[in-house]
């Protein structure tokens, strides 16, 4: 192979041909397909990928049709396989801009015929690897060929391509070593070992390079992983040359670093150190250090971070701030941008880098070949972003310590990610170490929820910090330069209550410097900090006020612009603030040494000056982030608000909400839009103001529904206000508003209104391609809940028939779910009630297939909910618990609470079926929750609760439940389960000895089922009638 020559910049360059191609196909590693930057899901289906790869790798020779059909459908007859191949080729042509753009299929052979407008990674890789361009080959190689496929031809090609990739990486690593480019050696070596973990020459090269970079511990871990893999897979030891490298590393072991300079925290330090030891050995954990402000939480975690970094482990830090305007995923972005993590991102595939580019915009200029991600409106993609962040963080390949200061102030998505990392990578060498105040009520709830989620797995360690004792206070005062007499120590300890921050502030303010240590000690930390700030020069004091106004860490550039001075002119005042321990360095920026100093400095600014400072800070932030205001727009909104400039604040909030939506931070998106609306409410009325409010309300609907459901009162308020604004502005309401109001009506059992809005949606068909599908869906589900099953089937089939696949992104963007899978799942339940269980099973399988291909959690959650309901009603050999588990998995990433309640009562029913009568209480708790705010599924929950009481031997309790359910059904018109409720009532009455009542209820169930044209319900009722002696 010719001598490779690739720098880091070269590796980031777009693979040859990608920038000019309209169609980009990848089947090495994670499958993907984009056409003009838009994802084409039809081309990523497993069998379609096999077709593309098989034909492409055959090149001009092509593949005989009969052979190709047999390879793709080995279990089908030859005739059926040929028919399937014709359909697959038809689907391929439909997905492309012009017939025959990729393949040419005649009567005998299928050939690859793509021109430069199509780019396929496996062909580009093969050409580069065999043509002497290893750098280009590595850029193209995303992983094994079709990793989920074990066809004979795939296995052979996969191995050939893998060997080419190994050779390319090895050559690049050796060449980088010769040029002393250690970072590139590490990158290429890790890429190679990801392909072939037993490649010992590369292990030796990586170990030597890591040792040269001072990462001796990581170098030894490379050896340990190799030795364990060899022993486990082959039963052999590493080669002598490899063992010799490890021996030399052990012989040069550095002396252990000195113990931590922590006062009064020996027991807590041991607990922290032990937790890190367990995590680093391959047991992901969360460490929470809790306590009041100033108690030393950050100091303890900082010491762990210092130790871990000194031992060669990967350490990344981030923090949250109490002030408003926090960016979504703020600490997560800090982690990803840290040097140890950022260095490993290049090894990720383009699919994952494209997701991370939502949080790290700088990735796109560095990797211009990245495909465009799905639209920002596709809120269901959040779980892909979570997975991309997990992969990015763990790509360091060594034990990782993630530090987050003030976890209680983090955005909900960052807190979710902390739990997600630990749950989804339980054997990773990972510790998430967070500090959290236990005196912050708002944040304590989110932290407590995180702790509860991880506690059952034993994956969380909490270390509470209390006040220091008198001996420790004396030692701390001595370290701060004050050796105090015993009476002064006692007074200092008593008046500071052992709070380390208060002790240091008191000593720095002069305590203990006068005769007999009689300098007055003020009783509050506020007064002590005020006294210290008062001793600053006027220039340093003014700078501290501007820094406090900024509200978080700050750069000298922003500080200088806000102060109206040059950066050079700030040097003296900044140094004074640093010398007085007011600020400290944080990487390339500065921050207050403690939040309490920032709080006091801000409180000392007069209201008029504070408004002026907020305006100057906002202007400075705008100037220095003009190229991309999105990540700082929430901060700008806060500053404009505090400056009294409401209109500019509303604009910034709207921009911040769009950014939050783009990175799937839906809770932040809702909060930002609601803040904007509150500000707008204070502005003068008029058409211009109404236009802005309508835009904000329209943007608010989707995240509200995605998080809280259509039945939530705030969703109704949002859509009703949008409807009013449409009318005020003289416009017809849009489909999103009509559908939102319709489904709120369905969710709250207001079926007449739902039907009215459904018809209005149909009337909007001429102006919107999605309106007919959504209108038919609304009318279909409304009819179903009313027990009008024939009408329901008619409308649901009409919805499916009018659906256009190209409108899928628009449906998800406007309505938070896609109707094809949703309608198919509802059709399945309708078909069951109409006496066609086989059709119902087929429709549900189609719904599950559509949901899997779309990969949208909102749609998947909906489909999985009705699939589990279908299994609960008509098992047909399926495992209900597995269906409920699938529902839980689908809804967890998006926190879809209303589906979680369905999962809860179905899980309770599973327990009852398994003989665990504790399930009765589980169902009861779920139905209690449904009564509060989601009554749509209450009838089903009550029916299962009544049946559970019967199994538990308490038919009278069951009868009371049925009576409630029947009363609700009669009052609301939600009659779809009335026949089933009467049937259950017959069983309960028979169990109490009321045979006449049982027969009467059974006959009523049959009559109701016949009237509803529901043969399945009729047959169940008839079977019960026979059992109670009325048949």
N, C-alpha and C positions, 0 to 999 in steps of 0.2 A: 504494500500500500504506500502511495506517495506520502512524503512528510506532511502531516497536517499542520495547519496554521490557522488557529481560531482564537481570537480574543473574546472577552465577555461581550463586547459590543457586537462582534460578528455573530455570536450565538443568538443574540436577540433579534437579529434581522429577520424580516419575513422570509419564510421558505420560498425558494424560487418558484414563480408561477402563481402563487396565491393571490398577490395583489391584482393580477390581471384577470383572475377567474371569477365568473359569475357564480358557478356552482363549486362548492368546496365540500368534499366528502372525506370523512376520517373513519377508518375501521381498525386502526392500530390503537389499542387501549380503549378509552371511552369513545363510543360511537357518536358521531355528530354529522349533520348535514345542513348546509346553509345555501340559500339561493338569493343572491343580491343582498346578503347580510341577514336574511330572514330565515329562521329555523324551519326546516322541512321535516316534521316528525315522521311522515310516511316513509322516508328513506333511511330511518334508523331502526326500523323493525328488524329483529334478528334474521328472519329469512331473506328480507330484502338486502341486508348487509352481506349475507352469504352469496347471494346472486351476484351482487356488484363485484365483490372480491374475486369470486371464482372466474367470472368472465374477464375481468381486468387483468388478472395474472396470467391468463391464457394468451393475452395480447392478440396479435393478428390471426393466430391459428383458430381462435374461438373454441367453443365447447359444443359438441353435438347436443341437439335439443333433448333427445331421449336420455343421454347420460346425465345432463344437467337436471332434468326432471326427476330422475331416479335418485340422484344425490340429495336433492332438496326435499323429496318426499319418499324416503326409503320404505315406509310402511304402507304406502298406497299402491293401488293397482297402476299399471303402466298408463292406462287410459286416464285415470283420475289424476295421476301425476302430471300428464301433459296438459290437462285442463287447468290444473292449478298453476302451472307455469305460464300458460297464456294469460291468466288473470293477473299474475304477479307482474308480468311484462307490461300489461295494460296499466296497472297501478303505477309502475315506474314512469311510463310515458305521461300519464296524467299529472304527475308531480313536477314535471320538467317544463321549461318554457316552450320547447318545440319537440315534436315527435322525433325519436331517433337521436336525441342530443347526446346520449351516452352509449347506448347499445344499438346494434343492427341485428335484427333477428329475421332470418329467412326460414324456409320450411325445414331446413336441416340443422342449421348452426346459429348460435348466438355469439356475436363478436363485440368486442370493445371498440367503439368508434369515436370516442370523445376527442374534441379539439382542445385548444388552449383555453377555451372558456370554462372548461371543467378541470378541476384539480383533485386528484385522489392521493392521499398520503402514502399508501403502500407502494404505488408506482413511483412517486417522487422519491421515496426513501430508497427503493431498490435501485433506481437510476443513479442516485447520488452515491450510495454505498459501493456499487460496482464500478462507478465512473471516477473514483478517486477524489471525491469531495466529502470527507467524513463529517466536516462541520455542518454541511447542509443535511446530511443523513441524520445526524443527531437531532437537528431541528425538526425533522419530519417524524421521528420515531416517538410515538406517544405511548407505546406499550405493546403487549402481545397482540398478534393478529386474532381478531374475533375470539377473545379469551373465554367466552361462554360456550364455544362450539367445539365438539370433539370429532367432527368429520375427519376421515382419514387424510384427505388432501389438505385440510386446514392444519392438522397436526404437523404434517411434513413441511408445509410452507412456513408455519409459525417458527419451527426450529431453525430453518434456513435463515429467515429474517432476523431471528434472535442472535444467531452467530455473527451475522453482518453487523448488527448493532453493537455487540460486544467488541468486535474488532475496531469499529469506529471510535467508540469511547476510549478503549485502551490506547489507541494511537494518539488521540487528542490529549489524554492525561499524561502520557510519556513526553510528548512534545512540550506541553505546558511545564512539566517538571524541568525539562532542559532549559527553559527560558525563565525559570524561577517565578512562575506565576502560580503561587500556592493556592489562591482562591479558585482558579480554574482547575487545578489538580484535584482539589476536594470536590468540586462540582461534577467533573467528568467521572471521577472514581465512584462517587455515590450513585450517579446514573448507571454506571456499569454494574455495581453490586446490586442495584435494584432489579437488574435483569438476571444476573448470575451471582448469587450470594457466595458461591464457593470459588470464585476466581482469586486464587491466592496471590499472584503477582500484584494485582490491583490492591488487595488488602494490605500487602506490605508497603506499597507506595503510599497509600492513604495514611497508614500508621506513621510512617516517617514524616509525611507532610504535616499531619496534625501535631506531632511532637515538636516539629520546627516552629509551628505557630503558637506553641505554649499550651496546647490542648492535650496534655499527656493523658489525662483521665479518659478523654474520649477516644484517644488512640488505643488504649488498653481495652476499651469497650468494643471496639472494632474486632480486636483479637478474640475477646470472649464470645461475641456473637458467632464468629466464624467457627471457633472450637465447639460450641454447643450445637451448631447446625451440622457440622461434620460428624460429630458423635451420634446425633439423633438420626440422621439420614443415611450415613454410610458406615457408622461404627469405626471411624478412623480418627487419628489426631492430625492437627495441622502439619504441614511440611516443616522439616527442620529449619529452613531459612526463615519461615514465618515465626516459629517459636523463638528463634534467636532475636528477632526484632523486639518481640514482647519482653524477653529476658533483659535486654538492654534498657528498655523503658522502665522496668521495675527496679533495675539497679540504680537508676538515676532519680529515684523518688525524692521529691522535695520535702523539706521539713514541714511539719504541720503548721498552719498559720496560728498566730496567737489567739487565745480565747477572746470571746466577745467582750467589748468594753461596755457592759450593761450593768446598771446599778439596781440591785434588789430584784432581779428577774431570773435567778438561776434556775428555778424549777420550770418557769415558763419557757426559758431557752432550751432546756432539755426536751420539753414536749414538742417545741417547734422543730428541733433538730431530728428527733425521732420520726416525726410525721414526714419530713422531707426524705429521710432515709427509706421509709416504706414506699413512698411515691416514686422516688428515683429508681427503685429496684423493679418497677413495672406494675404499680398499683395506683392508678389515677385517683387523686383525692382533692378535696376542698379543705383548705385551712382557713378558719375564721378567727381573727384576733379582735375581741370586742372590748368595749369600755367607753368611758366618757371622754369628752374632748380633752386633749392634753395629757392623757394617762400613759402614753408611750407606745401606742399600737404601731404607728409607722416606724418608730425606731427599732422595734423588735423584728419586723418584717424586713426592714432595710438591712439589718445585720445578716439575716438569712440570705438575702440577695447578694450581699457582698461576698459571703463565704462561698455560695454556690458558683458565682462567677470566677472566683479565684481558683476553684477546683476544676475549671474547664467546662462547666455545665452551661446550658443556654438559659439566659435570664432576660425577660422582657417586662417592662413596667408601664403602668398607666394609672391615671387617677380621674376621679370625678369631682365636680364642684357643685356647691349648694346653689350658687347663683343660676338663674334661668339662662336659656340659650345654649344648653349643652348640645353638641352635635350627636346625632344617632350613632351608636356603636363607638362613641369616643374612645374609651380605653382599649377597645379591640383594635381600632386603627393604630393606636400607639404601639400595641404589641406587634402588629404586622409590620410596622415601619422600623421596629428595633433591628439593630444590626444582625443579631444571631438568627432571627426569623426571616428577615428580608433576604439574607444570603441563600436561604433554601428555597425561595419561591420559584427560582428559575427552573427547578427540577419538576415543577408541576406541569401537567398537561394544559393545553390551551383552553380546554373547556373550563377548567377550574380557575385559571388566571382571568378568563373573561368574567367570571362571577366576582372574583376579588376586585376587579377593576371598578366595580360599583363603589367600593370603599376606598380604593387606592387609584385615583384617576391617572396617576403617573405611570401605571403599568402599560397603558395603551401606547404612549409614545415609545416606551422601551420594547414593546412587543407588538409592532404594527400588524402582525399576521393574525391577531386575535379575532375570532368571529364576534359579530355583534351579539350581545346578550338578548334574551327575550325582552319584550317591552316592559317598561317600568310599571305599567298598569297591571301586569300579571302578578298579583299579590301572592299567588300560590307558590311562586318560585322561592319563597323565603327559605324553605328547607334545603334548597340547593345552595343558597348562600351560606347557611349554617355549615353544611358539609364542606364547602370550599374553604371556609375559615378553619375548620378542624384540620383539614388536610394541610393547609398552609402553615399552621402553627406547629403541627407535628412533623413537618418536613425537615426540621433541624437534624433529625436522626440521633439525638442525644437527649438525656434527661432535661426537661424543660420546667422552669419556674416562671409562672405568670403572676405578676404582682398587680393588684388593683387597690389603690388607696381610696378610702371613703366609699366602700361598696354601696352603702345605703343611699347615696346620691346618684348611682348609676341609672342609666336608662333601662327600661324593662328588657330590651333585647340583649344588652350586655349581661344582665343577670341571668337571663335564659341561657345564653351561650355558656356561661360558667357551668351550669348544671348539665347542659348538653355535652360538653367536652368530657366531663367525668363519666356520664352515663354511657356515652357512645364509644368511648375508647378506654374501657376499664383496665386493660392491661398495658396502657401507655405509661411511660416514665414521665408523669406529669403531675405537678402540684399547682393548683390555683390558690394563691395566698391573698386573702382580702382582709382589709381592716374595716371595721364597721362600728359606728357609734351606737351605743345602746340607749342613748337619750334622744334619738330622733324618731318620733313616732311614725312619721310618714314613710321613711325608708326602712324602718325596722320590720314592717309587715312583709315587704318583698324579700328581705334577707331571711326572715323566718320561714317563708314559703320555700325558698331555695334549700334551706337546711332540712326541712321536712321531706322534700323530694329525694334527697340523697341519703338521709338517715337510715332507711330500711336496708340499704346495701352496705352500710357501715363505711361510707366513703366520705364522711365529713368529720373533721376534728375542730372543736371550738375551744379556744383558750381565752377565758375572761381575764382582764387585767384590773386589779384593784389598786387602792392607794399604796404608796410606799410607807414603810415604817420609819421611825425616827432615825435609826442607824443609817438606813439608806439615804434619807434626806441629808444627813450630815456628810456622807460620802459624796453625794451629788454636789453639795455646796463647795466642798473641797475641790472637786474636779473643775468647778466653775471659777476657782480662784479665791474662795472665801473659807478660811479655816475658822469655824465658829466655836465659841464657848458653849458648854452644855446647856446653859439657860437660854442662849440664843437659838440653839438647835431646837429645843423644846418649843420655843415660841414660833419659830419658822414652821415646824411640823404641824403645830396646832392651827395656825392661821392659814396655812396652805392646804390643810387636810391631806397632805401627802401627795398632791397632784404634781407630777414632775415638771410640767410646763410652768405652773405657778411658782414652784421653787426656783427654777432658772430665771424667770422674769423678775422675781423679787430680788435675787442676788444681783442680777444685772442692773437693777434699778438702784442699787446701793445698799441693800440690807447688809448689816454687819460691818460697815466700814467705819462707823463712828466709835467713840469711847463706849465700851461695854455693850457694843452692838445695839445702841439705842435709837438708830434711825427708824422713823415710823414706818410700819408696814400696813399699807392700806388693805382693807378686807376683801377687795374684789380684784380679779385678774384684769378687769377693764381699766381700773384706775392705775394699776402697775404698768400696763402697756401704754396708757396715755402718758404717763410720766416719762417713759422711755422715748416715745415719739416726740414729746415736747423738747427733748434735748438735742434733736436733730437740727442741722442748719436749715435755713429757709429753703434753699434749693433742694436738699434731700427730702425735706418734708413735703414739698410740692410734688416731687417725683413719686413719693410713696402714695400720695393721694390719687395721682393718675393711675398708678399701678393697681391700687385698690379698686378704682372705677372699672378697669379692664375686667376684673372679676375672676381671673384665672391666670395660668402661666402666661408670660408675655415675652416678646422679643424686644431687643433694643431698638429695632427699626420702627415698630409700631409705637413704642413708648416715646421715641424721639419725635415722631411726626405729631403725636397727640400733644406733646409738650411744646411744640414749635421750636425745637432745638435740633442741632446736629447730633449724631451719635457720639462724636468726639467730645462734644460739650457735656455729655451725660456722664462721662467716665468718672469724674471725681465724686459726684453725688451718688452714683451707683455703688462706687467703692465704699462710701460712707454707710450706705444702707447695708451692704454686705458685712462690713466691719462690726456694725451694731447688731448683727444677727437678725435683721428685719427681713432680708431676702436671702435666697440661696440659689445656686445654679441648678438647673434641671436640663441636662443635655446642652442644647444650643440656646436655651431660653433661661429665664429667671422665674422664680415664684416666691411668694412669702414663705418664710420658714415655718409658719403655722397658720391655719385658717383664722385663728382667733386674732392674730395681728391684722390680717386683712379686714376682718369684721370691725375692729375698733377704729382702724384708720378711715374706713368708709363712714362710720357713724359720726366722726368728728368733722366731716365736710358739711358746710351749710347747704340747705336745699337749692338755693340759686346757683351756687358754684357747682354743685353736683350735676345739675341739668346741663350746664355749659360743658363740664368735663365729659359727660356721656355723649354729647354731640361731637366733641373733638375726637373722642375715642372711636365712635362710629365712622367718622370720616377717615380716620387713619386706617382702620381695619379695611374699609372699602378700597382705599388706595393701594394697600399692600396685597390685597387678595382679588384685585380687579379681574385677573385672568379666570378665576373660578370662585364665584361668591357662594355657591351652593353650600359647601360645608360650614361656612361661617355665617350664613344668613340668619340662623336662629339667634346667634349672638348679636347680630346687627339689630334684629327686631327688639331685643331687650334694651339695647342702648338707645334706639330711636324712641321707644316708649318712655324710658326714663328722661329723655331729652324733651319730651312733650310734643314730639312730631308723630302723631298717630298715623297719618296717611302713609308715611314712609315705613312705619312699623308694620302696618297691615301688608304692604307689598313684600317686606322682608319675611314676614310670617308665611305668606303664601308660597314664596320661593323655598323657604325651609321645609314646608309641608311636602312640596313636590320632591325635594331631595329625600326626605324621610320615606316617602312612598316608594321611591326608586330603589332604596336599600331595604325595603320591606319592614321598616320600623313603624308599624301601623299604630301602636299606642302613641308614639311621638307625633305621628302625622295627625291623629285625632286631636291631641292636645294643642298642637300649633294652630290648627284651623279654628279650634274653639277659642283660643286666645285672640286670633285675628277677628273673629266674629264679635267677641266682647268689646274690643276696641272700636270696631265699626259701629256698634250699637250706640256709641257715644257721639257719632258724627252727625252732621246735618242731613236731613232726609232729602231725597231727590232721586231722579232716574239713574244718575251716575253711581250713587251709593248702592242702589238696588241691583245694578248690574254686577258690582263687585260682590255683594252678598250672595247673589244667585250663583256666581262662579265658585265661591267658597262652599256654599251648601252642596253644590253638585260634586265638588271634590271630596266632601266629607262623607257622602253616602256610602261609597264602597268600603272604606276602612271600617266604618261603623258596623256595617253588616257583617264584614269578615270577622270582626272581633266579637260582636255581641248578638248578632242574629237579627233577622227582620222583625222579630217580635219585641225587640227592645224599645222602650218608650222614647229614647233619644233618637232612634232611627225614624220613628213616626214623626217626631217634632221636626227633624231635618227635612224629610220629604214633604210634609205639609207646608212648611214655610217656603220651600222651593216652589211648590204648586202655587201658593199665593203670589210669589214674586213673578212667576210666569204670567199670571193673569194681570198683575199690575203693569207689567211691561207690554201687555197686549200680545202675548205669544201663546201658542199651543204648548202644553206641557210636554216635555221630552219623554221618550220611552223609559229612561232610567227612573224618572220620578214616578211615572204611572206604575211601573212594575214594583218599585219600592213600596208604594202605598198599597198595591194589590196584595203583595206577600205579607205585609204587616197585617192586613185585614185577614188573610188566611191564618197567620200565626196566632191571631187573637180571636179566631172563630167568627169573624164578621163576614160571612160568606156572600151576602148580597152585595156588599161593597166590593169585595174581591171580584165578583163576576162583572160588576159595572166597570171596574178599571181594566179587567181583561178585555172587554169589548172595546174600550177606548184604545187599548194597545193595537187591536186588530184594525181599527180605523186609521191608525198612524202608519199602516203598512206601506202606503204609497211613498212616504218620505224617508223610511228607514228600513234597511234590509233585515234587521234583527227583530223588528216589532212583531211581525206575524208569528214567528217561532215562539217568542216570549209570551205573546197574547194567548196562543193555543195552549202553551204550558200552564199559564195561570188558570185558564178555563178548565183544563184537564184535572189539575190537582184540586180545584174547588169542587168540581163534580165528584171526584173520588171521596173527599172528606164528607160530602153530603150523602154518600151512598148511592150515587147515580153512576153506576159502574159502566154501563154502555156508553153514556155520554163521555165519561172520563176516557175510555179507550179511544173513542173517536177523536177527541181533541189531542190526546197524547200522540196518536199516530200522525195527525196533521202537523203537530210540532216537529216530529222527527222527519216527516216528509219535506217540510219547508226549510229545514236546517241546511246551511251551506258551510262546508268545512273552512272556507277562507274567512268566515266571520267569527271563527273561534276566538281569536285574540280580542275582538271587539266585545263579544259576550262576556268574557272574563273581566275585561277592563270596566265595563259598565255595570255588570250585574253580579260580579264576584264569583261566578260559576258558569260552566258551559252546559247548555241545555241537552245536548245529545245523550250524554251518559245519565244525566238527571232524569230525563223523560223516559229513557229505557228502563231505569230502575223502578220508576213509578208505574210504567206499563206492566212490568213483571208482577207487581202486587195486584194490579187490576186484573190481569189475566188469571192469577191464582183465584181470586174471589169469583171470577166468572167461570170457574170450573176447568181451567186448562193449566194444570201444574207443570206439564212438560214445556209448554210455551213460556210459562213464567220463568222456569229455570233457564231457558235459552235466552230470553230477554235480559235476565240478570247477568248472565255470562257476557253478553254483548256490552252491557253497561260497565261491567268491571274491566273489560278489554279497552273500551273507549277511555275510561278514567285512567288506566295505566299508561296508555299512549299519550294522553294529554298531560299527565303528571302535574295536575293542579290539586293541591290538598283540599280546597273548598269543594270541588267537584267530587274528588275521591271520598272525602268525608261523608258527603250526602249519599253517594252510591253505597258506601260501606254500611251506613246506618240502615238503609232500606234492605240491603242484602242480609244483615243480621236479623232484622225484623222478619224477613221472608223465611229465614231458617228457623226462627223461633215459632212461627206459625205452621210451617210445613217443612220439617227437616229433610225429608227425602234422602236420608243417609248422610247428611252433612253434619259437621261438628259445630254446634252453636258457639261453644267457647272459643274456637279458633276464629269464627266470624267476628265475635266481639273483640278479641285481641287485635284483629286486623283493623277494626273500627277505631280502637284506642290508638293504635300506631298512626293511622291516617290523620287523626284529628289533633294529636298532641302538639305537632310542630306549629299549628296555627291557633292553638288554644280555643277551639270551637266548642264553647261551653254547652250549647244546647244539644249537640250530638254526644257530649260527654255524659249528660244526664241519661240519654237513651242507653248508652253503653252501661251505665250504672244499674238501671233496673233490669236490663237483659243479663248482666253478670249475676245479679241476685237470683234471677230465674234459673240460670245455670246451676247455681249452688243448690237450689231447691230440687231440681231434677236429679242432682247427684246425691241427694239425701241430707244435705246440710241445711237445716231449717233456719240457720242464721241468715240465710238469703231472704227470708221474709222481711226482716228489719232493713236489709239493704234496699229492697224494692220500696218499702214504705218511705224511707228517707228520700229516695229519688222522686217518688210521687209528691212528697211534700215540697220539694224544690220546683217541680213542674207547676204546682198550684200557684206559686208565687209569681212567675213571669213567663212561663212557656207552656200554656195549656194544650197546645196542639197534640202532643203525644200522651197527655194525661189519661185519656180513655184507655189506650193500650196498656199503660202502666197499671191502671186500676184493674184491668181484666187479668193481668198476670198476678197482681197482688191477691185478687180473689181466689184464683186457682191455687196460689201458694198456701193461702189459709186452708183450703180444702185438703191439700196434701199434708198440712201440719195438723189436721184433725180438729180444726176450729171453723166449721162451716158457718156458724152464726156471724163471726167476724167477717167472713167472706161475703155473706149476704148483705151486710151493712155497706161494704165496699161497692158491691154491684148496684145497690140502691143509689148510692152517690153517683156512680158512673151513668146509670140510666137517666137520672135527673139532669145531669149535665148534658147528656146527649139530646134530651128532649128540649131543653132550654136553648141550646146553641144551634141545633140543626146538624150537628156533626154525627150522622147516623151510620157511618160506614161500619161500625162494630156493634150496632144495636142487636143484630141477630145473634152474634157471638155472646154478648152480655146476657141476653135472655137464655141462651143455651147453658151458660155457666150457672145462671141463677137456678135453672132446673136441676143441675147436679147438686148444688148446695142445698136446695130444698129437700131433695131426695135423701141427702145425708142426715138431715134433721128429722126425717120421718114424715115430712109434709108431701105425701105422694100426689095429692090432688093439685097442690100448688106447683109441684114439679112438672106434672103433665100440662098444666096450663101454660107455664113458662116455655116448655118445649114446643107446644103448638104455636105460641106467639113467635118463637124464634124461626120456625119453618115459614110462617106467613110473612114475616119481615124479609127473610132471605128470598122468597119467591118474588115479592114485590120489588126487591132491589135487583132482580135478575142475577142472583149470586149463587150458582149451583154448589160451589164448594162450601159456602156457609150453610146452604140448605141441607147438604148431605151430612154435615157435622151435626146439625140440629136434629135431623131424622135419626141418626145413630143414637143420640142422647135420648130421644123420645122412646126408642125401643128399650133402652136400658131402664127407663123409669116406668115402663109398663104402658106406654101410649102408642104403641106401634103395631 
